[in-house]
């Protein structure tokens, strides 16, 4: 989920924590628990700082080890030890328990996005991405805002937040039902599909869809049970050459292929530069495919520049690559 929703969830869990009589009656413990919940609601995304290095490192590690099974156990422990040191009057177990719930909730809700997490590490490096909730879901965020405002205006926080999460539970069930209907509609539209990808958008009824058959890739959009196919690409085996082999070893290209299960390739020569481009088919936006990986290889079989990430125009991509068309 997005940072704003994680913060809102932290506030909501703080309201639920008042069901704990120790938290509700011990000011020191309450303060430490509230602090632990808010930090715990955000700490798994600390790997966002990897963007400061480069996109390849970020893509390879974001929602990886910081969202893993060991991290879910370690984050609450570290935060609780620090908080009980800062607030020695607080009771460690209660601080740890509610901080654990906040960390667990953060990781748990992230697996329902199409991006997903590597939550099963170290047992598996597979990305767990259920894909029923958009990274920012306005309904989930709006429900949290309403519940928090009700608390601020005097509503009982435990009852309010309990009701909130009961409603959200049924909302998730509804999203699963909608996804199933979309997937069945894609199967009817493309009966020979071997793999179907669906991704929710901020519009409740609108979904991105992509499908693969033995011979083609299809990209489209679903609105309810109505499927519109925008483009079809013939599946072709990438022709291997020394330039392609060098390009595919580049960290940006490897980060892309480790993350994207559905992409097509493009190979071209620009002067004395050999360009290998990988294009993710899952996130078509206004006729453009913004998530790409590109590597430029020279005549000496050296990668002279490369990039992976979200780019919404060729001009911006050239700037990222520091590459002019007449090179």
N, C-alpha and C positions, 0 to 999 in steps of 0.2 A: 504494500500500500504506500501511498505518498506520505510525506512527513507530517502534513497537517492532520491526516486521519490518525496516524500513530499517536500524535499528541492528544487528539480528542479521545482516543481510546484510553490513554493514560489517565485523563481526567475522570472518565467513566469508571475505570477500575478503582480509582481513589474513592469514588462514591460507594462502590461495592465493599471496599475495605472497612467501611464503618459498620458493616454487619459483624465484624470482629469486635467483641466487647472490650478487649484490651486496647485495640486501636482507638476505639470510640471514647475511652475513659482516661487513657494515659497520654497527655499532650506530647511528651517527648517521643513516645513510640509512634504517635500519629504523624508527627512531623517527619520522622525518619522514614516511615512507611510511604508517605506521600512523595517524598524525595526519591525513594527507591523505585517507586512505580513509574515516576516520570522519566528517570534516567533509564530504567529497564525497558521502557516503551520505545526508546530511541537508540540504545547502545548497539544493537546488532547492525545498524546502518553506519557504524563508525568507519566501515571499509569504503565509504564514499570518498574519503580523503585520497584514495588511490587514484582518483581522477587527476590529482595534481601531478602524478607521474606520467601516465598516458592511458589512452583508452584500452589498449591491449591488456595491460595489467588490471585495469578496472573491470573489464568484461570477464576476464578469466577468474577473478576473485570475488566480485560483488555478489552478495548473498551466498557466499561459499562457506568458508570456515567460521565466519562470524555468526552464521545461522545454523551451524551444525549441532549435533547432539552434545558433544563436549562443551560447546559454547553456551548452550542452553543451561547446562549445569554450572559452568564456571562464572558467567556474568553475574548471576544473582549472588553467588558466594562472595565475589570480589566487591561488589557494590555494597552488600550488607555489612561486610567486615569494615569497610571504609566508613559507612554511616554510623555504625555502632561505636566506632572510634571517635568520630566527630560528636556524636550524641550518646555519651556513655550511659545515660539514664534510660535509653530505649532498650527494648527487649529483642534480642537478636533473632530468635525464631520467627517472630511475627514480621520483622523487617524482611527476613529472607523469604518467607512464604509468599508474601504479596509481591515482592520484587520478582520472584520466580514466575508467578502468574503473569506479570507484565511482559517479561522476556519471552515466555512461552507463547503468549497471545500474539506478540509481534511476529514471531517466526511462523506460527500456525496460519495466520491470516495471509501471509505472503505466499503460501503455497497455492492459494486459490487464484492468483494472477496468472496470466499467460507467460510472464517472465519466469516465475517460480523461484525456487531456492535449491541449494544442495543440502537440504535439511537432514539427509540420511548419512552424511559423512560422519565418521570415517568408514562406515560399512559399505557405502556406495557413493560414487561421484556423480550419479545420474541426477539430472535436474528434475525436481518434482514440481510440475506446473499443471494444475488442474484446469485453469483457464475458464473460470465462471464469473470472476469479478474483475473489472477494469482496475488498473493501478490506482486511479482515483474514481471512486464510485460516488456520485453526488447524492444518491439516496442514503447510503450508509453514513456519509459525512453529515448530511442534513439531519438525520435521525439523532446523531450524537449531539449536534448543536442544539436541537430542540430539548433533548434530555438535560444537557448541561444548563441551559437557560432555565428550565423548570427547577433544577436544584438551586440555582442562584436566587430564584424568586420564592424559594421556601418549600418546595416539594421535598418529600422524604427521599434522600439520595439512594438508599438501599432499594426501596420499592421502585423508584424511577429507573435506576440503572438495570435492575433485574428485568423490568418490563422491556427496556430497550433491547437487551440481548435476547430475550424471548422473541421479540419481533424480528430482529436481525437473523436469528436462527431460521425462522420460517421464510425470510427473504432469500437466504442462501438456498433453501430447498427449492424455492421458485426459480432461482437462477439455474440450478441443475436441470430442472424440467425444461426451461427455455433452451438451454444448450442441447439437451437431448433432441428436442424438436428441430432445432437448426441442423444438427448432424444428420438426422433422418431425412430432412429435406435435401441436404447435399447428396446423400446416397441415392435419392430418387432422381436427382438432376444428373449425377455422374455415377451410374450404377457400377461401373468397373473401377471405381476409386479404391486404391490399396491403402491410402493414408489420407486422413482428413484432419485438417487443422482448423480450429475455430477460436476466435479471440473476441471478447466482449469490447464494446466501446462505451463511452459515457452515455450514449443513447440506449435506454433499456432494451429496445427491440432490435437494435442494429448491431450486427456482428461482422467482423472480418472473417472470410473463409478462404481456405486454400486446400487444394486436393491434388493428389498425385495418382496417376495410373501407371501402367507399365510403359507407356509411350509418351505421356504428356503431363505437364503441370497446369493446373487451373487456378486462377485467382479471381475472387469475386467478393460480393457483399450479400449478407442476408438481412432481410427486414421481416421479422417474424418467420413464417414458413416460406416466404418468397425469396428465391435465390437468383441473383443476377451475376452472371459470369462476365467479367470485364476482359480478361485476357487468357490466352492459352499459349503455352510454350512447349515446344517439342523437347522431350528429354534426350539429351545427347551426352555421350561419355566425353569427359574433358580430354582433349588430345595432349598427351604428355610430351614434353620437350625439356631440354636443360633449363630454359628460361622459366617454364611453368614449375618445374621441380624446385628451383631456387625460390620462386615467389611463394609457393605453398609452405616453405620452411620459415618464412618471415613470421615473427611473433604476432603481428596484427592479423595476418591471414589465419594463423592457428587459433587465435582467440575467437575469431569469427566462426570457424568450423566447429569449435568445441561448443559453441552456444547455439548456432542455427542448424536445425534439422532439415530445413526446406529452402533451398536456394538454387539459383541458376548461375552459370558462369558466362563471362565474356572475355575474349582475348583479342587484342588488337596491337598494331604497331604504330607508333607515333614518332616518326623520324628514326632515330637510333635507339628508341626506347620501346621496350616490350611491356604492354600493360595487361595484367591479369586482374580481373574484377569478379568478385563474388557478390551476388545480389539476393538478399533475403526476400522471399516472396510473401512473408506473413503480414507485412505491415504497410501494404499499399495505401498511399494517401494522396488524393487529388491527382491520380494518374502517375504518381512518382513512387519509387521504391527507396525510401530514405536510409535504410540500414544496409550498409555495404562494407566491403573490405577491398582495398585496392593496393597493388604492389607494382612498382615500376622497376624493371630489370634492364640494365644496360648491356652492351655488347660483351663486356668482360664478365658477365654473369654475376653482377653485383646488384643488390637491391638499393637503388639510389634514393627512393622515398616510398613510404607506405602509410596507410591510414585505415582504421576501422572505426565505425561509429555512425551516428545519425547525421545525415547531410540532406538538405532539401533543395539543392540546386547544383548543377555542374560547376557553376562559377565558384561557389563556396568550397566545393571539393577540390578544385584546382588550387585554391588558396591554401587549403589544408596541406596539400601535397607540394606546395611551392613549385607548381608545374605550369608552364605555358604551352598551349596547343602546338606552337611552332617549334618546340624544342626538338 
